[in-house]
Amino acid sequence: MITDEQYLTLVSAMKIVKTINEASKIARMHRNTTRKYLKAKKPPSGLKNTPSRKILKPVIQDCHWKEISALLEESSELEATAAMDYLKDKYPPQCTGKEVISPQVYRPGEKIQSDFIHINQNTVTIKGQKFPHLLFHFTLTYSNWKYVKICQGEKALKTFVLALKKASML
């Protein structure tokens, strides 16, 4: 997503240069994004940006809850997957076991993910000596920009700080 300022820059640039490629460079955005906003003729704040949500029917019907409750009273360690398998076997047309997926919506500058990955120390050697190290993995969730760095001991924290600085420069 772009800012309203970038959109105004884009519109002004289009009046001067008349080509999408040149206007994209001036507004500092990809030409596909440029086309999208020129076609919409609206700044980002004027576009709908809400994900569509479907209302799903419950997987387990109300009439089956009494049966599941009775099973749970008999065997309190019963897992949800076992209860669902029971319903699928007993009521195949009604209980199909639909997969429920919740969409994840990320916004620019809102979240990052980082992790240090321990590498098996026996796998990497330099001149016959074991090379103890970590991999530092950093991701900006909105753009999926990634950064990976080999780290040793105290250098790990410095690497994390440098990755944050580098990401803020984008």
CNS distance restraints for C-alpha pairs under 8 A (distance, minus, plus):
assign (resid   1 and name CA) (resid  44 and name CA) 7.31 0.50 0.50
assign (resid   1 and name CA) (resid 108 and name CA) 7.66 0.50 0.50
assign (resid   2 and name CA) (resid   6 and name CA) 6.26 0.50 0.50
assign (resid   2 and name CA) (resid   7 and name CA) 7.12 0.50 0.50
assign (resid   2 and name CA) (resid  29 and name CA) 7.98 0.50 0.50
assign (resid   2 and name CA) (resid  44 and name CA) 6.65 0.50 0.50
assign (resid   3 and name CA) (resid   7 and name CA) 6.47 0.50 0.50
assign (resid   3 and name CA) (resid  43 and name CA) 7.79 0.50 0.50
assign (resid   3 and name CA) (resid  44 and name CA) 6.47 0.50 0.50
assign (resid   4 and name CA) (resid   8 and name CA) 6.29 0.50 0.50
assign (resid   4 and name CA) (resid  43 and name CA) 5.43 0.50 0.50
assign (resid   4 and name CA) (resid  44 and name CA) 5.91 0.50 0.50
assign (resid   4 and name CA) (resid  45 and name CA) 6.75 0.50 0.50
assign (resid   5 and name CA) (resid   9 and name CA) 6.19 0.50 0.50
assign (resid   6 and name CA) (resid  10 and name CA) 6.04 0.50 0.50
assign (resid   6 and name CA) (resid  27 and name CA) 5.72 0.50 0.50
assign (resid   6 and name CA) (resid  28 and name CA) 7.76 0.50 0.50
assign (resid   7 and name CA) (resid  11 and name CA) 6.24 0.50 0.50
assign (resid   7 and name CA) (resid  27 and name CA) 7.54 0.50 0.50
assign (resid   7 and name CA) (resid  37 and name CA) 7.45 0.50 0.50
assign (resid   7 and name CA) (resid  43 and name CA) 5.74 0.50 0.50
assign (resid   7 and name CA) (resid  44 and name CA) 7.55 0.50 0.50
assign (resid   8 and name CA) (resid  12 and name CA) 6.18 0.50 0.50
assign (resid   8 and name CA) (resid  43 and name CA) 7.67 0.50 0.50
assign (resid   9 and name CA) (resid  13 and name CA) 5.99 0.50 0.50
assign (resid   9 and name CA) (resid  26 and name CA) 7.60 0.50 0.50
assign (resid   9 and name CA) (resid  27 and name CA) 5.63 0.50 0.50
assign (resid  10 and name CA) (resid  14 and name CA) 6.13 0.50 0.50
assign (resid  10 and name CA) (resid  23 and name CA) 5.94 0.50 0.50
assign (resid  10 and name CA) (resid  24 and name CA) 6.97 0.50 0.50
assign (resid  10 and name CA) (resid  26 and name CA) 7.21 0.50 0.50
assign (resid  10 and name CA) (resid  27 and name CA) 5.14 0.50 0.50
assign (resid  10 and name CA) (resid  34 and name CA) 7.49 0.50 0.50
assign (resid  11 and name CA) (resid  15 and name CA) 6.56 0.50 0.50
assign (resid  11 and name CA) (resid  38 and name CA) 7.73 0.50 0.50
assign (resid  12 and name CA) (resid  16 and name CA) 6.72 0.50 0.50
assign (resid  13 and name CA) (resid  17 and name CA) 5.99 0.50 0.50
assign (resid  13 and name CA) (resid  18 and name CA) 7.61 0.50 0.50
assign (resid  13 and name CA) (resid  22 and name CA) 7.98 0.50 0.50
assign (resid  13 and name CA) (resid  23 and name CA) 5.14 0.50 0.50
assign (resid  13 and name CA) (resid  26 and name CA) 6.71 0.50 0.50
assign (resid  13 and name CA) (resid  27 and name CA) 7.41 0.50 0.50
assign (resid  14 and name CA) (resid  18 and name CA) 4.86 0.50 0.50
assign (resid  14 and name CA) (resid  19 and name CA) 6.57 0.50 0.50
assign (resid  14 and name CA) (resid  20 and name CA) 7.14 0.50 0.50
assign (resid  14 and name CA) (resid  23 and name CA) 5.52 0.50 0.50
assign (resid  17 and name CA) (resid  22 and name CA) 6.51 0.50 0.50
assign (resid  17 and name CA) (resid  23 and name CA) 6.55 0.50 0.50
assign (resid  18 and name CA) (resid  22 and name CA) 7.81 0.50 0.50
assign (resid  18 and name CA) (resid  23 and name CA) 7.41 0.50 0.50
assign (resid  19 and name CA) (resid  23 and name CA) 6.15 0.50 0.50
assign (resid  20 and name CA) (resid  24 and name CA) 5.86 0.50 0.50
assign (resid  20 and name CA) (resid  31 and name CA) 6.40 0.50 0.50
assign (resid  20 and name CA) (resid  34 and name CA) 6.92 0.50 0.50
assign (resid  20 and name CA) (resid  35 and name CA) 7.29 0.50 0.50
assign (resid  21 and name CA) (resid  25 and name CA) 6.44 0.50 0.50
assign (resid  21 and name CA) (resid  31 and name CA) 6.02 0.50 0.50
assign (resid  22 and name CA) (resid  26 and name CA) 6.37 0.50 0.50
assign (resid  23 and name CA) (resid  27 and name CA) 6.10 0.50 0.50
assign (resid  23 and name CA) (resid  34 and name CA) 7.89 0.50 0.50
assign (resid  24 and name CA) (resid  28 and name CA) 5.77 0.50 0.50
assign (resid  24 and name CA) (resid  29 and name CA) 5.25 0.50 0.50
assign (resid  24 and name CA) (resid  30 and name CA) 5.99 0.50 0.50
assign (resid  24 and name CA) (resid  31 and name CA) 5.37 0.50 0.50
assign (resid  24 and name CA) (resid  34 and name CA) 6.04 0.50 0.50
assign (resid  25 and name CA) (resid  29 and name CA) 6.48 0.50 0.50
assign (resid  25 and name CA) (resid  30 and name CA) 7.78 0.50 0.50
assign (resid  29 and name CA) (resid  33 and name CA) 6.60 0.50 0.50
assign (resid  29 and name CA) (resid  34 and name CA) 6.76 0.50 0.50
assign (resid  30 and name CA) (resid  34 and name CA) 6.31 0.50 0.50
assign (resid  31 and name CA) (resid  35 and name CA) 6.20 0.50 0.50
assign (resid  32 and name CA) (resid  36 and name CA) 6.27 0.50 0.50
assign (resid  33 and name CA) (resid  37 and name CA) 6.39 0.50 0.50
assign (resid  34 and name CA) (resid  38 and name CA) 6.08 0.50 0.50
assign (resid  35 and name CA) (resid  39 and name CA) 5.92 0.50 0.50
assign (resid  36 and name CA) (resid  40 and name CA) 6.26 0.50 0.50
assign (resid  37 and name CA) (resid  41 and name CA) 5.97 0.50 0.50
assign (resid  37 and name CA) (resid  42 and name CA) 6.46 0.50 0.50
assign (resid  37 and name CA) (resid  43 and name CA) 6.97 0.50 0.50
assign (resid  37 and name CA) (resid  44 and name CA) 7.82 0.50 0.50
assign (resid  38 and name CA) (resid  42 and name CA) 7.56 0.50 0.50
assign (resid  42 and name CA) (resid  46 and name CA) 5.63 0.50 0.50
assign (resid  42 and name CA) (resid  47 and name CA) 6.65 0.50 0.50
assign (resid  43 and name CA) (resid  47 and name CA) 6.84 0.50 0.50
assign (resid  59 and name CA) (resid  95 and name CA) 6.54 0.50 0.50
assign (resid  59 and name CA) (resid  96 and name CA) 7.64 0.50 0.50
assign (resid  59 and name CA) (resid  97 and name CA) 6.48 0.50 0.50
assign (resid  59 and name CA) (resid  98 and name CA) 6.67 0.50 0.50
assign (resid  60 and name CA) (resid  64 and name CA) 6.54 0.50 0.50
assign (resid  60 and name CA) (resid  65 and name CA) 7.29 0.50 0.50
assign (resid  60 and name CA) (resid  95 and name CA) 6.74 0.50 0.50
assign (resid  61 and name CA) (resid  65 and name CA) 7.03 0.50 0.50
assign (resid  62 and name CA) (resid  66 and name CA) 8.00 0.50 0.50
assign (resid  63 and name CA) (resid  67 and name CA) 7.95 0.50 0.50
assign (resid  64 and name CA) (resid  68 and name CA) 6.34 0.50 0.50
assign (resid  65 and name CA) (resid  69 and name CA) 5.99 0.50 0.50
assign (resid  66 and name CA) (resid  70 and name CA) 6.23 0.50 0.50
assign (resid  67 and name CA) (resid  71 and name CA) 6.40 0.50 0.50
assign (resid  68 and name CA) (resid  72 and name CA) 6.22 0.50 0.50
assign (resid  68 and name CA) (resid  83 and name CA) 6.79 0.50 0.50
assign (resid  69 and name CA) (resid  73 and name CA) 6.24 0.50 0.50
assign (resid  70 and name CA) (resid  74 and name CA) 6.36 0.50 0.50
assign (resid  71 and name CA) (resid  75 and name CA) 6.14 0.50 0.50
assign (resid  71 and name CA) (resid  76 and name CA) 7.96 0.50 0.50
assign (resid  71 and name CA) (resid  78 and name CA) 7.80 0.50 0.50
assign (resid  71 and name CA) (resid  83 and name CA) 8.00 0.50 0.50
assign (resid  72 and name CA) (resid  76 and name CA) 4.90 0.50 0.50
assign (resid  72 and name CA) (resid  77 and name CA) 7.52 0.50 0.50
assign (resid  72 and name CA) (resid  78 and name CA) 6.24 0.50 0.50
assign (resid  78 and name CA) (resid  82 and name CA) 6.61 0.50 0.50
assign (resid  78 and name CA) (resid  83 and name CA) 7.05 0.50 0.50
assign (resid  79 and name CA) (resid  83 and name CA) 6.48 0.50 0.50
assign (resid  80 and name CA) (resid  84 and name CA) 6.16 0.50 0.50
assign (resid  81 and name CA) (resid  85 and name CA) 6.10 0.50 0.50
assign (resid  82 and name CA) (resid  86 and name CA) 6.18 0.50 0.50
assign (resid  83 and name CA) (resid  87 and name CA) 6.39 0.50 0.50
assign (resid  84 and name CA) (resid  88 and name CA) 6.15 0.50 0.50
assign (resid  84 and name CA) (resid  97 and name CA) 7.05 0.50 0.50
assign (resid  85 and name CA) (resid  89 and name CA) 6.17 0.50 0.50
assign (resid  86 and name CA) (resid  90 and name CA) 6.19 0.50 0.50
assign (resid  87 and name CA) (resid  91 and name CA) 5.61 0.50 0.50
assign (resid  87 and name CA) (resid  92 and name CA) 7.41 0.50 0.50
assign (resid  87 and name CA) (resid  95 and name CA) 6.23 0.50 0.50
assign (resid  88 and name CA) (resid  92 and name CA) 4.87 0.50 0.50
assign (resid  88 and name CA) (resid  94 and name CA) 7.82 0.50 0.50
assign (resid  88 and name CA) (resid  95 and name CA) 5.08 0.50 0.50
assign (resid  88 and name CA) (resid  96 and name CA) 6.12 0.50 0.50
assign (resid  88 and name CA) (resid  97 and name CA) 7.00 0.50 0.50
assign (resid  91 and name CA) (resid  95 and name CA) 5.85 0.50 0.50
assign (resid  92 and name CA) (resid  96 and name CA) 6.30 0.50 0.50
assign (resid 106 and name CA) (resid 110 and name CA) 7.17 0.50 0.50
assign (resid 106 and name CA) (resid 111 and name CA) 7.41 0.50 0.50
assign (resid 106 and name CA) (resid 141 and name CA) 6.64 0.50 0.50
assign (resid 106 and name CA) (resid 142 and name CA) 5.20 0.50 0.50
assign (resid 107 and name CA) (resid 111 and name CA) 7.67 0.50 0.50
assign (resid 107 and name CA) (resid 142 and name CA) 5.80 0.50 0.50
assign (resid 108 and name CA) (resid 142 and name CA) 5.45 0.50 0.50
assign (resid 108 and name CA) (resid 143 and name CA) 7.51 0.50 0.50
assign (resid 109 and name CA) (resid 140 and name CA) 7.87 0.50 0.50
assign (resid 109 and name CA) (resid 142 and name CA) 7.48 0.50 0.50
assign (resid 110 and name CA) (resid 142 and name CA) 7.95 0.50 0.50
assign (resid 111 and name CA) (resid 140 and name CA) 6.67 0.50 0.50
assign (resid 111 and name CA) (resid 141 and name CA) 6.02 0.50 0.50
assign (resid 111 and name CA) (resid 142 and name CA) 7.50 0.50 0.50
assign (resid 112 and name CA) (resid 138 and name CA) 7.39 0.50 0.50
assign (resid 112 and name CA) (resid 139 and name CA) 5.74 0.50 0.50
assign (resid 112 and name CA) (resid 140 and name CA) 4.71 0.50 0.50
assign (resid 112 and name CA) (resid 141 and name CA) 5.55 0.50 0.50
assign (resid 113 and name CA) (resid 138 and name CA) 5.85 0.50 0.50
assign (resid 113 and name CA) (resid 139 and name CA) 5.15 0.50 0.50
assign (resid 113 and name CA) (resid 140 and name CA) 6.55 0.50 0.50
assign (resid 113 and name CA) (resid 141 and name CA) 6.86 0.50 0.50
assign (resid 114 and name CA) (resid 136 and name CA) 7.35 0.50 0.50
assign (resid 114 and name CA) (resid 137 and name CA) 5.50 0.50 0.50
assign (resid 114 and name CA) (resid 138 and name CA) 4.31 0.50 0.50
assign (resid 114 and name CA) (resid 139 and name CA) 6.23 0.50 0.50
assign (resid 115 and name CA) (resid 136 and name CA) 5.93 0.50 0.50
assign (resid 115 and name CA) (resid 137 and name CA) 5.28 0.50 0.50
assign (resid 115 and name CA) (resid 138 and name CA) 6.61 0.50 0.50
assign (resid 116 and name CA) (resid 134 and name CA) 6.22 0.50 0.50
assign (resid 116 and name CA) (resid 135 and name CA) 5.58 0.50 0.50
assign (resid 116 and name CA) (resid 136 and name CA) 4.59 0.50 0.50
assign (resid 116 and name CA) (resid 137 and name CA) 6.26 0.50 0.50
assign (resid 117 and name CA) (resid 134 and name CA) 5.51 0.50 0.50
assign (resid 117 and name CA) (resid 135 and name CA) 4.98 0.50 0.50
assign (resid 117 and name CA) (resid 136 and name CA) 6.36 0.50 0.50
assign (resid 117 and name CA) (resid 137 and name CA) 7.54 0.50 0.50
assign (resid 118 and name CA) (resid 133 and name CA) 7.02 0.50 0.50
assign (resid 118 and name CA) (resid 134 and name CA) 4.90 0.50 0.50
assign (resid 118 and name CA) (resid 135 and name CA) 6.65 0.50 0.50
assign (resid 119 and name CA) (resid 123 and name CA) 7.81 0.50 0.50
assign (resid 119 and name CA) (resid 132 and name CA) 7.79 0.50 0.50
assign (resid 119 and name CA) (resid 133 and name CA) 6.54 0.50 0.50
assign (resid 119 and name CA) (resid 134 and name CA) 5.89 0.50 0.50
assign (resid 119 and name CA) (resid 135 and name CA) 7.28 0.50 0.50
assign (resid 120 and name CA) (resid 124 and name CA) 7.85 0.50 0.50
assign (resid 121 and name CA) (resid 130 and name CA) 6.39 0.50 0.50
assign (resid 121 and name CA) (resid 131 and name CA) 6.36 0.50 0.50
assign (resid 121 and name CA) (resid 132 and name CA) 5.26 0.50 0.50
assign (resid 121 and name CA) (resid 133 and name CA) 7.26 0.50 0.50
assign (resid 122 and name CA) (resid 130 and name CA) 6.35 0.50 0.50
assign (resid 122 and name CA) (resid 131 and name CA) 7.95 0.50 0.50
assign (resid 123 and name CA) (resid 130 and name CA) 7.92 0.50 0.50
assign (resid 124 and name CA) (resid 130 and name CA) 6.12 0.50 0.50
assign (resid 124 and name CA) (resid 131 and name CA) 5.59 0.50 0.50
assign (resid 124 and name CA) (resid 132 and name CA) 7.82 0.50 0.50
assign (resid 125 and name CA) (resid 129 and name CA) 5.09 0.50 0.50
assign (resid 125 and name CA) (resid 130 and name CA) 4.45 0.50 0.50
assign (resid 125 and name CA) (resid 131 and name CA) 5.25 0.50 0.50
assign (resid 126 and name CA) (resid 130 and name CA) 6.55 0.50 0.50
assign (resid 126 and name CA) (resid 131 and name CA) 6.45 0.50 0.50
assign (resid 132 and name CA) (resid 152 and name CA) 7.00 0.50 0.50
assign (resid 133 and name CA) (resid 150 and name CA) 6.73 0.50 0.50
assign (resid 133 and name CA) (resid 151 and name CA) 5.65 0.50 0.50
assign (resid 133 and name CA) (resid 152 and name CA) 4.90 0.50 0.50
assign (resid 133 and name CA) (resid 153 and name CA) 7.33 0.50 0.50
assign (resid 134 and name CA) (resid 150 and name CA) 5.88 0.50 0.50
assign (resid 134 and name CA) (resid 151 and name CA) 5.06 0.50 0.50
assign (resid 134 and name CA) (resid 152 and name CA) 6.23 0.50 0.50
assign (resid 134 and name CA) (resid 153 and name CA) 8.00 0.50 0.50
assign (resid 134 and name CA) (resid 156 and name CA) 7.93 0.50 0.50
assign (resid 135 and name CA) (resid 148 and name CA) 6.69 0.50 0.50
assign (resid 135 and name CA) (resid 149 and name CA) 5.70 0.50 0.50
assign (resid 135 and name CA) (resid 150 and name CA) 4.69 0.50 0.50
assign (resid 135 and name CA) (resid 151 and name CA) 5.87 0.50 0.50
assign (resid 136 and name CA) (resid 147 and name CA) 7.93 0.50 0.50
assign (resid 136 and name CA) (resid 148 and name CA) 5.48 0.50 0.50
assign (resid 136 and name CA) (resid 149 and name CA) 5.15 0.50 0.50
assign (resid 136 and name CA) (resid 150 and name CA) 6.27 0.50 0.50
assign (resid 136 and name CA) (resid 151 and name CA) 6.59 0.50 0.50
assign (resid 136 and name CA) (resid 156 and name CA) 7.17 0.50 0.50
assign (resid 136 and name CA) (resid 159 and name CA) 7.69 0.50 0.50
assign (resid 136 and name CA) (resid 160 and name CA) 7.59 0.50 0.50
assign (resid 137 and name CA) (resid 146 and name CA) 7.27 0.50 0.50
assign (resid 137 and name CA) (resid 147 and name CA) 5.88 0.50 0.50
assign (resid 137 and name CA) (resid 148 and name CA) 4.63 0.50 0.50
assign (resid 137 and name CA) (resid 149 and name CA) 6.83 0.50 0.50
assign (resid 138 and name CA) (resid 146 and name CA) 5.64 0.50 0.50
assign (resid 138 and name CA) (resid 147 and name CA) 5.11 0.50 0.50
assign (resid 138 and name CA) (resid 148 and name CA) 6.40 0.50 0.50
assign (resid 138 and name CA) (resid 160 and name CA) 7.96 0.50 0.50
assign (resid 138 and name CA) (resid 163 and name CA) 7.36 0.50 0.50
assign (resid 139 and name CA) (resid 144 and name CA) 6.01 0.50 0.50
assign (resid 139 and name CA) (resid 145 and name CA) 5.57 0.50 0.50
assign (resid 139 and name CA) (resid 146 and name CA) 4.50 0.50 0.50
assign (resid 139 and name CA) (resid 147 and name CA) 6.50 0.50 0.50
assign (resid 140 and name CA) (resid 144 and name CA) 5.24 0.50 0.50
assign (resid 140 and name CA) (resid 145 and name CA) 5.26 0.50 0.50
assign (resid 140 and name CA) (resid 146 and name CA) 6.65 0.50 0.50
assign (resid 140 and name CA) (resid 167 and name CA) 7.92 0.50 0.50
assign (resid 141 and name CA) (resid 145 and name CA) 7.35 0.50 0.50
assign (resid 147 and name CA) (resid 163 and name CA) 7.28 0.50 0.50
assign (resid 149 and name CA) (resid 159 and name CA) 7.44 0.50 0.50
assign (resid 151 and name CA) (resid 155 and name CA) 5.89 0.50 0.50
assign (resid 151 and name CA) (resid 156 and name CA) 5.24 0.50 0.50
assign (resid 151 and name CA) (resid 159 and name CA) 7.42 0.50 0.50
assign (resid 152 and name CA) (resid 156 and name CA) 6.30 0.50 0.50
assign (resid 154 and name CA) (resid 158 and name CA) 7.40 0.50 0.50
assign (resid 155 and name CA) (resid 159 and name CA) 6.12 0.50 0.50
assign (resid 156 and name CA) (resid 160 and name CA) 6.33 0.50 0.50
assign (resid 157 and name CA) (resid 161 and name CA) 6.39 0.50 0.50
assign (resid 158 and name CA) (resid 162 and name CA) 6.17 0.50 0.50
assign (resid 159 and name CA) (resid 163 and name CA) 6.12 0.50 0.50
assign (resid 160 and name CA) (resid 164 and name CA) 6.36 0.50 0.50
assign (resid 161 and name CA) (resid 165 and name CA) 6.33 0.50 0.50
assign (resid 162 and name CA) (resid 166 and name CA) 6.07 0.50 0.50
assign (resid 163 and name CA) (resid 167 and name CA) 6.03 0.50 0.50
assign (resid 164 and name CA) (resid 168 and name CA) 6.28 0.50 0.50
assign (resid 165 and name CA) (resid 169 and name CA) 6.55 0.50 0.50
assign (resid 166 and name CA) (resid 170 and name CA) 7.08 0.50 0.50
